Amino acid sequence: MIHSTRRRFLKTTAALASFFSLNSLATKAKPVSAPIVISTWNFGKEANVEAWKVLAAKGRALDAVEQGVWVPEGDPKEMSVGLGGLPDRDGRVTLDACIMDEHANCGAVLCLEHIVHPISVARKVMEKTPHVILAGDGALQFALANGFKKENLLTPESEKAWKAWLKEAKYKPVANIENHDTIGMVALDSSQNLSGACTTSGMAYKMRGRVGDSPIIGAGLFVDNEVGAATSTGLGEEVIRICGSHLVVELMRQGNSPQEACEKAVKRIVKNQPEKSKEIQVGFLALGKNGDYGAYALQPGFTYAVYSNEIPNTIFKANSYYSG
């Protein structure tokens, strides 16, 4: 009788412990209702405003992310995206971008010159060609054939910075340079569909033809409408080595929260490149199908912006591996 009572007590205790544990995990997740848009860095806040106009009108996430990243692409003061982006070591501004929708349709442009909004060219590649990627002169030819205007992207400010760099011509990536980098944006619309966009002018003073992770599907951006979406920022070479954004989404598929998935991806980079990881910045940002989101970076300083019905457009600081 005593043993039977003790067994019932233990079973009840275990059940209660399991109940409170599950509720604790649910509380930590704090998902928000659709729609929601999240984007990298401080300039993501302004980009979110345009994306939110689409989402608030029950528009498609794909349209929201495209229109959202137009903002930094078209801002000549932003020296890492689009118009005004810092050039390569030869003084040429080359842009990279990709976009992906809820059906796994995707498009990208690499080393595209003279076009202010490469994200829209990437969308045209997705919608009007049998290909995923167009590069260099071919991407420019395609853009011009589809009505895009050829423009000079090298602003006086960027040209001045490039000429100053030429005096020593030293190339070393700087973590959180000017507190911004690539803009990556992912969104969940009111129809519970996900899309994402990623666009950049790449590393300042890079070698001619260098391409980082930003326009590479699975590296700089990945969307799986069953699970979630992820994007990345920072030194693209290290993101490419681990297929970073795809890794984050697959970790989410395995049951990790967006926050946990971003952390594990960053720790994978540290494991592979322990010494290099101390000097560079890489950050991941992820959004789950249920409205849960998370971010994590190698170094302190990575910020991201979130906009939903429950969260007014707000900038947050991501946790980091090297807490400083």
VOVO-7992 format. One record per residue (C-alpha): x, y, z. Coordinates in pm, 1 decimal, padded with zeros to 6 digits. Each point is the difference from the previous one (the first is absolute). Layout:
! residues N
LUMKOL          X          Y          Z
LUMKOL          X          Y          Z
...
***
This chain:
! residues 324
LUMKOL          X          Y          Z
LUMKOL    00000.0    00000.0    00000.0
LUMKOL    00281.4    00236.5    00092.8
LUMKOL    00190.1   -00084.2   -00320.9
LUMKOL   -00313.4    00051.2   -00208.9
LUMKOL   -00063.5    00341.2    00153.6
LUMKOL    00363.8    00098.4   -00052.3
LUMKOL   -00018.3   -00102.4   -00368.3
LUMKOL   -00314.0    00211.2   -00049.9
LUMKOL    00170.7    00293.5    00172.1
LUMKOL    00306.9   -00028.8   -00224.8
LUMKOL   -00213.8   -00023.1   -00314.6
LUMKOL   -00201.4    00305.5    00104.1
LUMKOL    00316.3    00195.0    00082.1
LUMKOL    00154.8   -00091.9   -00335.0
LUMKOL   -00314.1    00101.5   -00186.9
LUMKOL   -00012.6    00334.7    00178.5
LUMKOL    00369.1    00058.3   -00066.5
LUMKOL   -00054.0   -00075.1   -00367.1
LUMKOL   -00299.0    00234.3   -00011.1
LUMKOL    00186.6    00293.2    00155.3
LUMKOL    00305.7   -00068.7   -00213.1
LUMKOL   -00204.2    00015.0   -00320.0
LUMKOL   -00173.8    00317.2    00108.1
LUMKOL    00335.0    00153.5    00089.5
LUMKOL    00131.7   -00076.2   -00349.5
LUMKOL   -00312.7    00143.0   -00157.7
LUMKOL    00037.9    00318.9    00203.8
LUMKOL    00360.3    00040.4   -00112.2
LUMKOL   -00092.9   -00031.5   -00367.7
LUMKOL   -00248.3    00291.9    00000.2
LUMKOL   -00109.0   -00031.6   -00362.6
LUMKOL   -00194.5    00289.1   -00148.4
LUMKOL   -00294.3   -00020.0   -00235.5
LUMKOL    00042.6    00050.5   -00373.6
LUMKOL    00084.2    00222.0   -00170.5
LUMKOL    00355.7    00068.6    00114.0
LUMKOL    00315.2    00127.7   -00169.0
LUMKOL    00354.3   -00012.2    00136.3
LUMKOL    00317.3    00139.7   -00153.2
LUMKOL    00368.3    00045.9    00074.4
LUMKOL    00172.7    00305.7    00144.8
LUMKOL   -00128.0    00344.2    00095.0
LUMKOL   -00099.0    00090.6   -00355.3
LUMKOL   -00237.2   -00292.8    00016.0
LUMKOL   -00236.0    00219.4    00199.7
LUMKOL   -00060.7    00235.3   -00292.7
LUMKOL   -00018.8   -00294.7   -00238.1
LUMKOL   -00260.4   -00163.5    00224.4
LUMKOL   -00227.7    00302.8   -00035.8
LUMKOL   -00037.7   -00056.8   -00373.7
LUMKOL   -00034.4   -00374.9    00040.2
LUMKOL   -00268.1    00051.3    00263.2
LUMKOL   -00212.5    00208.0   -00237.9
LUMKOL   -00035.2   -00311.0   -00214.5
LUMKOL   -00052.9   -00239.9    00288.7
LUMKOL   -00253.2    00221.9    00179.0
LUMKOL   -00207.5    00006.7   -00319.3
LUMKOL    00002.9   -00383.7    00001.2
LUMKOL    00250.2   -00003.6   -00282.9
LUMKOL    00242.3   -00273.1   -00087.9
LUMKOL    00323.0   -00043.4    00195.7
LUMKOL    00195.5   -00009.1   -00327.5
LUMKOL   -00116.2    00350.4   -00092.2
LUMKOL    00067.8    00120.0    00353.4
LUMKOL    00364.6   -00109.1    00010.0
LUMKOL    00070.9    00136.2   -00346.6
LUMKOL   -00146.2    00339.9    00078.6
LUMKOL    00162.0    00001.0    00342.2
LUMKOL    00356.9   -00044.5   -00119.8
LUMKOL   -00050.8    00261.1   -00270.5
LUMKOL    00048.8    00256.0    00278.8
LUMKOL    00370.3   -00059.7    00074.8
LUMKOL    00066.4   -00094.2   -00363.8
LUMKOL   -00110.8    00345.1   -00111.0
LUMKOL    00162.1    00197.7    00282.5
LUMKOL    00332.3    00153.1   -00114.5
LUMKOL    00104.9    00048.5    00362.0
LUMKOL    00004.7   -00375.7    00065.5
LUMKOL    00344.4   -00111.0   -00111.5
LUMKOL   -00051.8   -00376.0    00009.0
LUMKOL   -00317.6   -00040.9   -00206.2
LUMKOL   -00102.2    00115.8   -00347.7
LUMKOL    00050.2    00361.2   -00106.4
LUMKOL    00301.6    00141.3    00183.5
LUMKOL    00142.6   -00338.5    00087.8
LUMKOL    00376.7   -00008.6    00042.2
LUMKOL    00172.4   -00128.5   -00314.0
LUMKOL    00240.3   -00286.2   -00060.6
LUMKOL    00374.3    00068.6   -00006.9
LUMKOL   -00031.5    00111.1   -00363.9
LUMKOL   -00258.0    00264.5    00086.8
LUMKOL   -00301.6   -00183.1   -00142.1
LUMKOL   -00321.0   -00040.0    00200.7
LUMKOL   -00128.8   -00356.0   -00043.4
LUMKOL   -00319.9   -00115.1    00164.4
LUMKOL   -00130.1   -00340.5    00110.2
LUMKOL   -00356.0   -00094.3    00094.1
LUMKOL   -00240.0   -00291.8    00029.2
LUMKOL   -00366.6   -00055.6    00073.4
LUMKOL   -00203.5   -00309.9    00087.6
LUMKOL   -00372.7   -00064.7    00041.1
LUMKOL   -00225.1   -00249.9    00175.3
LUMKOL    00007.0   -00244.2   -00292.1
LUMKOL    00382.2   -00031.8    00000.6
LUMKOL    00015.9    00220.8   -00308.8
LUMKOL    00317.4    00206.9    00012.4
LUMKOL    00212.9    00235.0   -00204.5
LUMKOL    00335.9    00170.2    00039.4
LUMKOL    00239.9    00242.0   -00165.7
LUMKOL    00375.5    00008.3    00058.2
LUMKOL    00250.9    00275.4   -00083.4
LUMKOL   -00271.7    00217.9   -00149.8
LUMKOL    00108.2    00355.1   -00088.3
LUMKOL   -00194.5    00320.1   -00075.2
LUMKOL   -00338.5   -00109.1    00138.5
LUMKOL   -00128.0    00162.1    00321.3
LUMKOL   -00240.1   -00279.8    00099.9
LUMKOL    00164.2   -00339.0   -00058.5
LUMKOL   -00268.1   -00168.2    00212.1
LUMKOL   -00258.1    00075.8   -00268.0
LUMKOL    00227.2   -00139.0   -00270.0
LUMKOL    00036.1   -00314.4    00211.6
LUMKOL   -00378.9   -00027.6    00014.4
LUMKOL   -00019.8    00032.0   -00377.9
LUMKOL    00255.6   -00281.1   -00031.2
LUMKOL   -00224.1   -00210.3    00223.1
LUMKOL   -00321.3    00078.4   -00185.7
LUMKOL    00107.6    00035.9   -00363.7
LUMKOL    00287.2   -00244.3   -00056.2
LUMKOL    00061.2   -00372.9    00046.5
LUMKOL    00307.8    00088.5    00207.2
LUMKOL    00073.5    00090.9    00361.2
LUMKOL    00315.0    00210.4   -00047.9
LUMKOL    00120.0    00254.0   -00255.3
LUMKOL    00340.4    00163.0    00042.1
LUMKOL    00207.5    00294.5   -00120.4
LUMKOL   -00060.4    00130.5   -00350.6
LUMKOL   -00271.0   -00258.8   -00058.1
LUMKOL   -00193.3    00124.1    00302.8
LUMKOL    00036.4    00359.7   -00119.5
LUMKOL   -00114.2   -00089.3   -00352.2
LUMKOL   -00304.8   -00173.9    00144.9
LUMKOL   -00079.7    00296.5    00225.2
LUMKOL    00018.7    00251.6   -00285.1
LUMKOL   -00215.1   -00223.8   -00219.9
LUMKOL   -00262.5    00002.8    00273.4
LUMKOL   -00020.4    00375.4    00031.2
LUMKOL    00246.1    00075.4    00278.9
LUMKOL    00190.6    00327.2   -00031.9
LUMKOL    00379.8    00004.9   -00020.8
LUMKOL    00147.1    00236.6    00259.3
LUMKOL    00332.2    00092.7    00157.7
LUMKOL   -00000.3   -00152.1    00347.5
LUMKOL    00331.2    00145.9    00117.6
LUMKOL   -00091.8    00308.7    00203.1
LUMKOL    00254.6    00274.9    00076.4
LUMKOL    00015.0   -00117.6    00362.2
LUMKOL    00075.3   -00360.4   -00093.0
LUMKOL    00253.9    00108.0   -00262.4
LUMKOL    00177.2    00216.3    00257.8
LUMKOL    00014.9   -00292.5    00245.8
LUMKOL    00135.4   -00229.6   -00272.3
LUMKOL    00275.1    00243.7   -00100.3
LUMKOL    00101.9    00035.8    00364.6
LUMKOL    00017.0   -00379.3    00027.1
LUMKOL    00222.2   -00018.6   -00308.9
LUMKOL    00282.6    00178.9    00184.6
LUMKOL    00074.5   -00319.9    00194.9
LUMKOL   -00233.9   -00247.3   -00170.6
LUMKOL   -00020.2   -00228.7    00302.1
LUMKOL   -00287.7   -00245.1    00005.0
LUMKOL   -00130.9   -00125.4    00330.8
LUMKOL   -00367.4   -00051.0    00084.4
LUMKOL   -00112.6    00206.1    00299.0
LUMKOL   -00271.2   -00134.0    00229.2
LUMKOL   -00313.0    00218.4    00012.4
LUMKOL    00157.9    00258.8   -00230.4
LUMKOL   -00216.7    00312.6    00025.5
LUMKOL   -00246.9   -00214.2    00195.2
LUMKOL   -00153.8   -00144.8   -00312.4
LUMKOL    00062.8   -00242.6   -00280.6
LUMKOL   -00227.3   -00207.4   -00221.2
LUMKOL   -00372.5    00043.5    00048.4
LUMKOL   -00181.1   -00329.6    00035.4
LUMKOL   -00376.8    00000.8    00050.9
LUMKOL   -00250.5   -00280.8    00058.3
LUMKOL   -00375.0    00033.5    00042.6
LUMKOL   -00308.4   -00202.4    00086.7
LUMKOL   -00320.9    00133.0   -00152.6
LUMKOL   -00362.5   -00028.5    00114.6
LUMKOL   -00043.4   -00309.6   -00218.4
LUMKOL    00275.6   -00168.6    00205.9
LUMKOL    00243.3    00001.9   -00291.2
LUMKOL    00369.7    00084.5    00026.7
LUMKOL    00237.5    00180.5   -00235.8
LUMKOL    00342.3    00157.0    00027.4
LUMKOL    00242.2    00239.9   -00170.1
LUMKOL    00368.7    00076.1    00039.1
LUMKOL    00199.5    00275.0   -00172.8
LUMKOL    00346.2    00157.3    00030.5
LUMKOL    00289.1    00171.6   -00174.3
LUMKOL    00230.0   -00253.0    00162.8
LUMKOL    00322.3    00053.0    00187.9
LUMKOL    00159.0    00339.5   -00060.8
LUMKOL    00300.9   -00008.2   -00233.1
LUMKOL   -00040.6   -00369.8   -00073.2
LUMKOL    00181.7   -00170.2   -00285.5
LUMKOL   -00169.3    00043.0   -00334.5
LUMKOL   -00264.4   -00270.5   -00038.4
LUMKOL   -00020.4   -00094.9    00367.8
LUMKOL   -00341.8   -00121.8    00111.6
LUMKOL   -00096.6   -00065.2    00359.5
LUMKOL   -00290.7   -00187.5    00152.0
LUMKOL   -00273.4    00260.9   -00052.5
LUMKOL   -00125.0   -00108.8   -00345.9
LUMKOL    00058.3   -00371.5    00057.0
LUMKOL   -00320.2   -00191.2    00076.7
LUMKOL    00068.7   -00213.1    00306.6
LUMKOL    00284.7    00221.8    00118.4
LUMKOL   -00122.2    00358.6    00030.8
LUMKOL   -00369.2   -00089.0   -00016.3
LUMKOL   -00226.6   -00302.2    00019.4
LUMKOL   -00377.6   -00042.1    00024.9
LUMKOL   -00190.1   -00318.6    00077.1
LUMKOL   -00370.3    00074.1    00028.3
LUMKOL   -00058.6   -00303.8    00221.1
LUMKOL    00255.3    00106.5    00259.0
LUMKOL    00136.6    00352.2   -00019.7
LUMKOL    00245.5    00235.8   -00165.2
LUMKOL    00348.0    00126.2    00079.4
LUMKOL    00248.2    00256.9   -00123.9
LUMKOL    00356.3    00094.2    00087.2
LUMKOL    00239.7    00292.0    00016.0
LUMKOL    00371.7    00048.1    00050.3
LUMKOL    00297.9   -00167.3   -00165.3
LUMKOL   -00162.5   -00204.5   -00274.1
LUMKOL    00283.7   -00245.2   -00052.8
LUMKOL   -00062.8   -00152.4    00342.9
LUMKOL   -00375.0   -00020.4   -00056.6
LUMKOL    00053.5   -00178.4   -00330.1
LUMKOL    00224.2   -00260.0    00166.0
LUMKOL   -00291.7   -00126.3    00209.3
LUMKOL   -00290.3    00079.9   -00240.1
LUMKOL   -00109.2    00220.5    00287.1
LUMKOL   -00361.1    00100.5   -00059.9
LUMKOL   -00094.7   -00346.6   -00121.0
LUMKOL    00164.8   -00143.3    00310.7
LUMKOL   -00205.0    00230.1    00222.7
LUMKOL   -00326.9   -00103.5   -00165.2
LUMKOL    00086.4   -00370.5    00017.2
LUMKOL    00084.3    00036.1    00369.0
LUMKOL   -00345.9    00153.3    00043.2
LUMKOL   -00148.0   -00298.2   -00181.7
LUMKOL    00168.2   -00223.0    00256.9
LUMKOL   -00187.8    00177.2    00279.0
LUMKOL    00230.2    00286.1    00092.4
LUMKOL   -00149.7    00344.5    00049.1
LUMKOL    00120.5    00273.6   -00236.8
LUMKOL    00219.2    00133.8    00280.4
LUMKOL    00153.8   -00340.2    00071.9
LUMKOL    00055.0   -00065.7   -00370.2
LUMKOL    00183.7    00330.1   -00049.8
LUMKOL    00220.5   -00071.7    00301.6
LUMKOL    00090.1   -00347.1   -00123.4
LUMKOL    00088.6    00130.6   -00345.5
LUMKOL    00233.9    00261.8    00147.9
LUMKOL    00161.7   -00263.5    00220.9
LUMKOL    00056.5   -00215.2   -00309.2
LUMKOL    00205.6    00284.8   -00147.1
LUMKOL    00200.7    00029.9    00321.9
LUMKOL    00065.8   -00373.2   -00000.2
LUMKOL    00121.8    00007.8   -00360.5
LUMKOL    00202.3    00321.9    00021.8
LUMKOL    00078.3    00063.7    00369.8
LUMKOL    00279.9    00252.7   -00046.1
LUMKOL   -00153.6    00190.7   -00290.1
LUMKOL   -00332.5    00020.5    00183.8
LUMKOL    00151.7    00231.6    00259.7
LUMKOL    00059.1    00273.6   -00257.6
LUMKOL   -00303.5   -00012.2   -00229.0
LUMKOL   -00372.4    00054.5    00026.3
LUMKOL   -00274.8   -00235.7   -00115.7
LUMKOL   -00360.9    00023.1    00107.7
LUMKOL   -00312.2   -00204.4   -00071.4
LUMKOL   -00364.2    00105.0    00018.5
LUMKOL   -00287.7   -00247.7   -00018.2
LUMKOL   -00379.4   -00002.6   -00004.5
LUMKOL   -00211.7   -00303.1    00075.5
LUMKOL   -00328.3   -00097.2   -00161.0
LUMKOL   -00181.2    00072.5    00328.2
LUMKOL    00135.0    00355.8    00030.1
LUMKOL    00288.1   -00085.7    00232.3
LUMKOL    00329.5    00169.7   -00087.6
LUMKOL    00359.2    00017.4    00116.9
LUMKOL    00346.5    00133.0   -00076.5
LUMKOL    00357.4   -00076.0    00102.5
LUMKOL    00344.6    00124.6   -00101.8
LUMKOL    00367.4   -00068.0    00048.3
LUMKOL    00078.6    00346.0    00137.4
LUMKOL   -00200.9    00256.7    00196.4
LUMKOL   -00152.0    00276.8   -00209.6
LUMKOL   -00236.2   -00184.8   -00233.3
LUMKOL   -00343.4    00163.6    00004.8
LUMKOL   -00327.0   -00090.1   -00166.2
LUMKOL   -00344.5    00153.8   -00040.6
LUMKOL   -00339.1   -00162.6    00064.7
LUMKOL   -00344.6    00122.9   -00104.8
LUMKOL   -00332.2   -00171.3    00076.9
LUMKOL   -00341.9    00085.7    00138.6
LUMKOL    00128.7   -00076.6    00350.5
LUMKOL    00341.9    00159.5   -00042.1
LUMKOL    00029.9    00355.3   -00129.4
LUMKOL    00292.6    00033.2   -00238.7
LUMKOL    00288.5   -00055.8    00242.7
LUMKOL    00375.9   -00055.9   -00013.8
LUMKOL    00144.1   -00277.3    00217.4
LUMKOL    00355.5   -00102.0    00083.8
LUMKOL    00085.2   -00359.8   -00080.9
LUMKOL    00177.8   -00220.8    00251.3
LUMKOL    00352.7   -00097.5   -00100.0
LUMKOL    00252.4   -00281.4    00042.7
LUMKOL    00277.7    00235.6    00108.6
LUMKOL   -00185.9    00200.8    00261.2
LUMKOL    00280.4    00254.3    00020.5
***
